[in-house]
Structure formats: structure tokens, C-alpha cells
Amino acid sequence: MQQKLIALDLDGTTLNEHSLISQKTKKVLQKASHAGHIVSIVTGRPYRISKYIYDDLNIKTPMINFNGGLGHIPHQNWDKEYQKTFPREIAFDLLKNMDTFGIKLMAAEKKSMILASNPHAVVDDFFPVPLSSEQVLNQQNLKSDPTSLTILVDDKKKATIIQHLKQVYGSSVEVGVWGGVNPVLELEPKGVNKAVGIKHLADNFKIDRSNIIAFGDEHNDREMIDYAGWGVVMNNGTDELKKLANDVTAKDNTQDGLATYLENYLKLAE
């Protein structure tokens, strides 16, 4: 079989209901890697809360974070590493107008930076606490342009806030919405999505688009599933995403759906 680039979303896809990789999934992914395929995590998560998964898999391939905003090989200097950003003045403007925009909490990030506006609030362990004085989001500490702004908003105002953010900042950023119960928005550089990340990997490894297999479950996987030669959506994925898929797993992420599918697709059990 020709070498494949296997692009893996994390939450709701590779990870189970406990946000962990099961032993079966780990075994199948390592078997795929040993068979010569490029196994890469492609996630909306920042590096700081996805590196333990990368290390647990014990792979040495590139990783894509921030929905395509960062491409790198953890623990290595990779000459093809990239990091896309947008003007930090957007963060400063939002900070000054948090009450007006209905913003409760905001975090600015890049590969090795995390700044948050409130040192005491936690959302699903995403916003780190406690913060040192150097980690508080303000004009003094935000010295460079961020790759991502994550914003907790007033749920009742969410639709209005999204519309306003797109109108005011739409020429510079993409406005995304988290899945799940928390009203969290994400700002990332204009034109950045997971397809940007997997194209970068495929080009560098000289893998044809037809040999990219991508797994996802949510709206932020849309471009990646559409771009991949073989886009697979999880059984627990959204109906909208399933319409774009080449295939849908028989089992969901709580039942090793990805591992079972990939094992059969790559004939790894033989």
C-alpha cells in the first residue's frame, strides 16, 4: 500500500469520552506508523494541552495545533515549522471593550505563550490557573502577535457577538465556535483551517492529496475532511460533516471507532 498521511482530530475522534487515547487506538496508530505511514495529530487544541497525547502515542511526526495555525515537530527543531498570527491590536481592542462585547474571559496564545484576562476562571480546565503576573493578558505582557484568541462570552449574546466580531475583525481573523456546552469563541488568522495544516504536511512529505486520510467529527474539521483524498467522519460526528465524508465509521469515539476503521482500511490486522 502507498504511504498515507493520516490526519487525526483529537476531541470526539481519536480521544474517548474521558479525553484519553485507548490502548487499542494507541496500538493501531503505532502499527500504522511502523508500517511507514505518517500519523499526525491535527487539532484545534493549543500545544500545551495536546502534547501529552503526542508523547503518549510516542510518534515523531509533525503536529498541527490551533486548527492549522501552528505546524511543528514537538521536542525538535524542524526547518519546515510555521506559525501564523494576526495583529495583537485586535486583542487590545477587545480587552478595552470586554463589557460592550459581552466577553467574560479571554486568552491569547501561540506555541510557547499563554496569557489570560482572568486568573481565577476555569472552563473545562482550558484556561490555566493560577496565573503569574507575567501571564495576565494586557498590553504590557502581549509582546507579539497571537496565533489564537479564545473567548468565553455571555451565552445570551453569543450570536450578536459573533456577528459583530466578523464585521469588525473579519478581514484579519476567522471566528470559530467551540462544540460543547460552554459559549466559547475562537479567533484565528484569516484563511487558517486544518486543510492548511495537512496540505503543508503532504507537500513536505511529498504525499499526493489522494493519499491523505483524515478523521474528524465537528465543524472545525470541515475543510480538512473536504480536502483529504479520503475523509472519514466519526459515527458521533455532526450530520453536516457526514454529508462531506467519503465514509463514516461504524462505531463512535467511545467504542474505538477510529482504530477499528483504520485497522481495516490499512489491513493492519493481517
Secondary structure, 3 states (H helix, E strand, C coil): CCCCEEEECHHHHHCCCCCCCCHHHHHHHHHHHHCCCEEEEECCCCHHHCHHHHHHHCCCCCEEEHHHCEEECCCCCCCCCEECCCCHHHHHHHHHCHHHHCEEEEEEEECCEEEECCCCCCCCCCCCCCCCHHHECCCCCCCCCCCEEEEEECHHHHHHHHHHHHHHHCCCEEEEECCCCCCEEEEEECCCCHHHHHHHHHHHHCCCHHHEEEEECCHHHHHHHHHCCEEEECCCCCHHHHCCCCEECCCCHHHCHHHHHHHHHCCCCC
